[in-house]
Amino acid sequence: MAIIKPNNNTLSAITALPAAISTGKILQQVYGESTTEVATDHSSTPVLITLSGMTLSSSSNKVFVIANCGQARMANAGTSADAGITIQLNGSNTNAVSQNFTYPTQAADMRGHGTCSALLDGWSGSQVIRLIGSGFGSGVTYQYQSVPSTLLAMEIEV
């Protein structure tokens, strides 16, 4: 198999993408982490991490958000409970969801982790980004054994 060289250059000679390809720049990033164990009951939607007051340099920019729950645990079998995470923007759910990472409910001491991400449209003013536990039932513990959950938001110039 032959090695293909763009425009007969070596890879080390390429210093940028062609002008027609928009690359964007990361203008700012906001990061949060938590290792505090958070247990659920039937009525709770626990807030795992809050990033307060992200103000964009331009409302036409995009925001890439990625979240991870390092370890969740469902302690008891047959409880009809499961762990999940969702990224919220100003209290409203985004399309970034990771569900069912401590299934099946028939087993005791189930552990799992979840990751989700979203590319959000920009906004004006200050916004709050949250990572919430969005599973169901009781007996689920997030950040179990202090394994961290993380939330990262990056403003990308468009």
C-alpha positions as CSV (number, residue, x, y, z in Angstrom):
1,M,0.0,0.0,0.0
2,A,1.5,3.4,-1.0
3,I,1.8,6.3,1.3
4,I,-0.2,9.3,0.0
5,K,1.4,12.7,0.4
6,P,-0.9,15.7,0.3
7,N,0.3,18.0,-2.6
8,N,3.6,15.9,-2.6
9,N,4.5,17.3,0.8
10,T,5.7,15.3,3.8
11,L,3.4,15.4,6.8
12,S,5.9,17.6,8.7
13,A,5.7,20.2,5.9
14,I,1.9,20.7,6.5
15,T,1.4,23.5,9.0
16,A,-2.3,24.3,8.6
17,L,-5.5,23.1,7.0
18,P,-6.6,24.6,3.7
19,A,-8.3,28.0,4.1
20,A,-11.7,26.6,3.0
21,I,-11.8,24.4,6.2
22,S,-13.0,26.3,9.2
23,T,-11.2,25.2,12.3
24,G,-12.5,27.5,15.0
25,K,-10.7,28.2,18.2
26,I,-11.4,27.4,21.8
27,L,-12.0,30.8,23.4
28,Q,-12.7,29.7,27.0
29,Q,-13.3,26.6,29.0
30,V,-15.0,26.1,32.3
31,Y,-14.3,22.9,34.2
32,G,-15.9,21.3,37.3
33,E,-15.3,18.1,39.2
34,S,-16.9,16.4,42.2
35,T,-15.9,13.4,44.3
36,T,-18.7,13.9,46.9
37,E,-21.0,10.8,47.0
38,V,-24.6,11.7,46.2
39,A,-27.4,9.1,47.0
40,T,-30.9,9.2,45.4
41,D,-34.4,8.5,46.7
42,H,-37.5,8.1,44.5
43,S,-38.2,11.8,44.2
44,S,-34.7,13.3,43.8
45,T,-32.8,14.6,40.8
46,P,-29.4,15.2,42.2
47,V,-27.2,18.0,41.0
48,L,-23.8,16.5,40.6
49,I,-21.8,19.6,39.3
50,T,-22.7,23.2,38.6
51,L,-20.8,25.6,36.3
52,S,-22.1,29.0,37.2
53,G,-22.2,32.1,35.0
54,M,-20.7,31.2,31.6
55,T,-20.8,34.3,29.4
56,L,-19.8,33.9,25.8
57,S,-17.8,36.4,23.8
58,S,-20.3,36.1,21.0
59,S,-23.8,34.6,20.9
60,S,-23.0,33.1,17.4
61,N,-20.3,30.8,18.9
62,K,-21.0,27.2,19.9
63,V,-20.4,25.5,23.2
64,F,-19.1,21.9,23.3
65,V,-20.0,20.3,26.7
66,I,-18.8,16.9,27.8
67,A,-19.7,15.2,31.1
68,N,-18.6,12.0,32.8
69,C,-19.9,10.1,35.9
70,G,-16.8,8.2,37.1
71,Q,-18.7,5.6,39.0
72,A,-22.3,5.0,40.1
73,R,-23.6,2.2,42.2
74,M,-26.9,0.5,42.6
75,A,-26.7,-1.3,45.9
76,N,-29.7,-3.6,46.0
77,A,-31.1,-6.1,43.5
78,G,-34.7,-5.8,42.2
79,T,-35.2,-2.2,43.2
80,S,-36.2,-0.9,39.7
81,A,-33.5,1.7,39.9
82,D,-30.8,2.8,37.5
83,A,-28.2,5.5,37.1
84,G,-28.2,8.1,34.4
85,I,-26.7,11.6,33.7
86,T,-28.0,14.6,31.8
87,I,-26.5,18.0,31.0
88,Q,-28.8,20.9,31.7
89,L,-28.6,24.5,30.4
90,N,-30.3,27.0,32.8
91,G,-32.4,24.2,34.3
92,S,-33.6,22.7,31.0
93,N,-32.4,19.3,29.8
94,T,-30.2,19.3,26.6
95,N,-30.0,16.3,24.3
96,A,-26.9,15.1,26.1
97,V,-28.0,12.0,28.1
98,S,-26.4,8.8,29.2
99,Q,-28.8,6.2,30.8
100,N,-28.9,2.7,32.2
101,F,-25.3,2.3,33.3
102,T,-26.1,0.2,36.4
103,Y,-28.4,-2.3,34.8
104,P,-29.7,-5.0,35.2
105,T,-31.9,-4.6,38.2
106,Q,-31.7,-8.3,39.1
107,A,-28.1,-8.0,40.4
108,A,-26.9,-6.5,43.6
109,D,-24.0,-4.1,43.8
110,M,-24.1,-3.1,40.1
111,R,-21.6,-0.4,39.2
112,G,-21.1,1.6,36.0
113,H,-20.1,4.9,34.5
114,G,-21.5,7.2,31.9
115,T,-20.4,9.9,29.5
116,C,-22.4,12.3,27.4
117,S,-21.7,15.3,25.2
118,A,-23.5,18.1,23.4
119,L,-22.8,20.9,20.9
120,L,-25.0,23.8,22.0
121,D,-25.9,27.0,20.2
122,G,-24.5,30.1,21.7
123,W,-26.4,32.5,24.0
124,S,-26.4,36.0,25.2
125,G,-25.8,36.8,28.9
126,S,-24.8,34.4,31.6
127,Q,-25.9,30.8,31.7
128,V,-25.6,28.0,34.2
129,I,-24.6,24.5,33.1
130,R,-25.3,21.5,35.3
131,L,-24.6,17.8,35.4
132,I,-27.6,16.1,37.0
133,G,-28.3,12.5,38.0
134,S,-31.2,11.5,35.7
135,G,-31.7,7.8,36.6
136,F,-34.8,6.5,38.3
137,G,-35.7,4.8,41.6
138,S,-33.8,4.8,44.9
139,G,-30.6,3.3,46.1
140,V,-28.3,4.8,43.4
141,T,-25.1,6.5,44.6
142,Y,-23.2,8.8,42.2
143,Q,-19.4,9.4,42.6
144,Y,-19.4,6.1,44.5
145,Q,-16.1,5.6,46.5
146,S,-15.2,9.2,45.6
147,V,-14.6,8.4,41.9
148,P,-15.0,11.9,40.3
149,S,-17.6,13.1,37.9
150,T,-16.5,15.9,35.6
151,L,-18.1,18.6,33.5
152,L,-16.3,20.6,30.8
153,A,-17.7,23.4,28.7
154,M,-15.7,25.0,25.9
155,E,-16.7,28.1,23.9
156,I,-15.8,27.5,20.2
157,E,-15.4,30.4,17.8
158,V,-17.5,30.0,14.7
